[in-house]
Amino acid sequence: MLNPQVMVVGAGPAGMSAALAAADCGVKVLLVDFFSEPGGQLVKQTHKFFGSRGEHAGVRGIEIARLLGEKVRTHLGVELLLDTQVLGYYPDGVLTMERTVDGESEYLKARPRRLVVCAGASEKPLAFPGNDLPGVYGAGAVQTLMNVHGVMPGRRAVMVGAGNIGLIISYQLRQARVEVAAVVEAAPVIGGYAVHASKIRRLGVPILTSHSVKEAHGERELEGVTVWRVDERWQGIPGSERHFEADVLCLAVGLSPLAELLWQAGCRMAYVPELGGHVPWHDEHQQTSVPGIFVAGDAAGVEEASSAMVTGRMAGLAAAASLGSCPHYRELAGEARAQLEALRAGPPGEKIRKGLARLEEVARRAG
Amino acid sequence: MRDDASAAGAVKAGGRGDTPAAGAVGAGPVTRQLRKTGLPAVEDLAQVMPPEEVRRRGPVAVFECFERIPCDPCCWSCQRGAVKPFGDINDLPEVDWERCNGCGLCVAACPGLAIFVVHEAYTDTTSLIKLPYEFLPLPEVGQLVGALDREGTRVGEARVVRVHKQREKMGTPVVWIEVERDLAHVVRNVTVAGGEQGE
């Protein structure tokens, strides 16, 4: 049985920031991730980040993964447990894990004094005929193939979703010399940053708003995609079909928080569409309704990497403070709070602000 | 394309009441066209176009940054203080045209790849554009490359004047190209033979 003072689940931007913040307070931290290296989604993000200087604005995601990864590897207060999948949370506060080394797996248990869940999010699917054909991918898979494994996912792609993920991955597909026939977006406007949209337009990639996938075609693998216009109720308009030849159909239609451990721990959950679905209620210290359990990053509500780093830091500080190990908590948490407010202050932050307000409202109604 | 050229005039005629010394780039709301298509409209471009006398004088940065997002590397990348400090990280860049010498440091720093340097009167008949370029192969000095507009359509040819790789290995390379004068505010990308981009 491992007995860390703080256990952090997930070594992405939020988890690494949480672990470092707590360890900097002198707390012993166990940081667990199922992947073989720290970084989470950062390891495939070859684009430069927005946000502020404190969160590495202007630096590429892969470089941030390297910088933070090096810190968590070398920090004496952080024990990094990789290739380890957290399986469950039990009522006595024990977490079970499966660790795989050289194909052999072992079963581990931990009872941490404080738990910080930074498990991230999973991609949402999209239902249409043919969505089970080989060649239909989640955007994350395409990014992993290209940017982690150096594998071209195909020759010609159709992207579904003009949020930042769909736009950025379209750009990265072009960098990998994959043609992008079109970006298809069901909403009437582009959801991602205009600069990302302009960037792919300059590469000759069209963006079709108010369009969705009707059907994917192929005998044994994807050969083409039919898209059509959708009305204001997101219903396809017969007669507006357009066909694209493609061997890749990439779905970037949103993310859902990965909050299973928090469900198991009995944390109060609320359904907040603006935050990606079911999210744990949490206070401004990132503490859930279960004392001693904290949440940060996309698991707390789908946002983006800069704010994940700040919510992670906040959770790490708060976990340390609750153990009496963060004498300057007020000041440090105040700084993090101000940074978060700044990141969420603009028009793109509106959805998050609404979602957080709704989370409060749901919690209040639940009493 | 003509739209872009006339956008330059629109600043002069319409004006925002600013002196040529400073302009709040993209102070207005984003147009529906930009939101729907990713292509800035004439009105969007008019908001960010440096005043004509500034553009005539020499190289100057054109910030095609129209939307309030949390981002400020342009501000701290500028060694000359030409991008005014941000009160709020979501602010749009505000440029002091008197201080901007078109060096292009901001072009390399911008995470949105939204900044270009334009020297309209590079020669009697040509303009120089410095643009961010994150594709391989990088063009070579002296090479003729395809000149693309904001939709990725080939509108002419460009001669590569310089390729500025950044010191940090993951910085955005900045490619300097020479184009026909009337393409100064039209060309925003290039396509390099051997690469597959745009063609």
Interface residues (C-beta under 8 A of the other chain):
Chain A: H47 K48 F49 F50 G51 S52 R53 A57 G58 V59 R60 I62 E63 R174 Q175 R177 E179 P188 V189 I190 Y193 A194 V195 H196 A197 S198 K199 I200 R201 R202 L203 G204 V205 I207 T209 S306 A342 L343 R344 A345 G346 P347 P348 G349
Chain B: V30 R32 L34 R35 K36 T37 G38 L39 P40 E64 C65 F66 E67 R68 I69 P70 C71 D72 P73 W76 S77 D88 I89 N90 A109 C110 P111 G112 L113 A114 E134 F135 L136 L148 D149 R150 E151 G152 T153 M170 T172 R188 N189 G195 E196 Q197 G198
